[in-house]
Amino acid sequence: MDRDWAEKNKEIQKLLSKEATFNEAVQKLIEFREELFQQITWIVEGYPDEAFYQMPFAGAKGYHSKTLAYSIWHIFRIEDIVAHEMIAEDEQILFRNAYLDATGSPIITTGNELEGEDIAGFSKKLNVKELYIYAKAVKESSDKILLQLQYKDLKRKFSEEIKQKLTESKCVSEDENAFWLIDYWCGKDIKGLIQMPFSRHWIMHIEAMRRIKNKLCMIARKGVDPVAICGLSCNHCFLGEWCGGCRTEYNTCSFATCSEGRICPNVKCCNEKNIDGCYECSEIETCEKGFYVPSNDGANAAKAQSLYIREHGKKEFLKIQTRLHEKYEFEKVQEILGQDYKEGLKILERE
């Protein structure tokens, strides 16, 4: 488990155990859930549709053997069922807002019964954008339920009627890999449910999602030119585990994710000019597009690096980058090169 996330979760559960700190625990839990959900947002906004049904760890033991789409569905189906069928005792978000049709899901269950290629096939049918909207709606609904709880509610147990209601809802498959969930949930009090579906369950599956997307980025970048079109080195970028680079479909560079059609202005311009990168452009010194916009604190560093590539080539550029990054972190290298692009070029040449 991610050490930082584990510590935050441990602190929340400790605060949850005392009436005097209960409200603080709920607030911290909601903030933590927002932090975790941001990971899902970055993945949904940053990766192509094909990423969500790929299984780079197929056959492995662990949550990372699933898909990105399955992971999102599984996390929020469980939370939707637990939050509404059990705690609030009202209608699930999936049915209340017609998300079943919107997501294109062929099932209403948690997905525990699915294995191997069935997971990939299921994931391929999902509309990822609508799935994300559903997940966000469940999260926000659960946050409101959490805020309405009082400390005395934590010890509330669940009756046989609730167990029967869960069974009759068919939201948990009768398959042996899934049906145990009903006994598991009903064997807990509300505090126990907060500790698992609402927090630790998120951590485990979102960690698995990070492993999946890291592997997909690694696969996407294999054999691909590591020099970005704007002049940065993907091999040395702090986004290395998140981004496949602007020469792949797994481009999560900031100027791609915030631009129309998710196409970086530098990439668009170079494609229109039919050139390999900005370092082949005669207008680079005065360019203010994309990464070179003056308000970007990395503009001068990127321009210095592009100019170095133009003069000395990519091979030498990558050697220099390796040398610099043996001395400094990525951010420090960018800071050193970014004071002035002409001075940055001189520094690269001195190296």
Secondary structure as GFF3:
##gff-version 3
##sequence-region A 1 351
A	DSSP	alpha_helix	3	16	.	.	.	ID=ss1
A	DSSP	three_ten_helix	19	21	.	.	.	ID=ss2
A	DSSP	alpha_helix	22	46	.	.	.	ID=ss3
A	DSSP	three_ten_helix	49	53	.	.	.	ID=ss4
A	DSSP	three_ten_helix	63	65	.	.	.	ID=ss5
A	DSSP	alpha_helix	68	80	.	.	.	ID=ss6
A	DSSP	pi_helix	81	88	.	.	.	ID=ss7
A	DSSP	alpha_helix	93	96	.	.	.	ID=ss8
A	DSSP	alpha_helix	99	103	.	.	.	ID=ss9
A	DSSP	alpha_helix	117	125	.	.	.	ID=ss10
A	DSSP	alpha_helix	128	148	.	.	.	ID=ss11
A	DSSP	three_ten_helix	151	155	.	.	.	ID=ss12
A	DSSP	alpha_helix	160	169	.	.	.	ID=ss13
A	DSSP	alpha_helix	180	186	.	.	.	ID=ss14
A	DSSP	alpha_helix	190	195	.	.	.	ID=ss15
A	DSSP	pi_helix	196	200	.	.	.	ID=ss16
A	DSSP	alpha_helix	201	221	.	.	.	ID=ss17
A	DSSP	alpha_helix	254	257	.	.	.	ID=ss18
A	DSSP	three_ten_helix	260	262	.	.	.	ID=ss19
A	DSSP	alpha_helix	265	273	.	.	.	ID=ss20
A	DSSP	three_ten_helix	278	280	.	.	.	ID=ss21
A	DSSP	three_ten_helix	284	286	.	.	.	ID=ss22
A	DSSP	three_ten_helix	290	292	.	.	.	ID=ss23
A	DSSP	alpha_helix	299	312	.	.	.	ID=ss24
A	DSSP	alpha_helix	314	327	.	.	.	ID=ss25
A	DSSP	alpha_helix	330	337	.	.	.	ID=ss26
A	DSSP	alpha_helix	341	350	.	.	.	ID=ss27
###
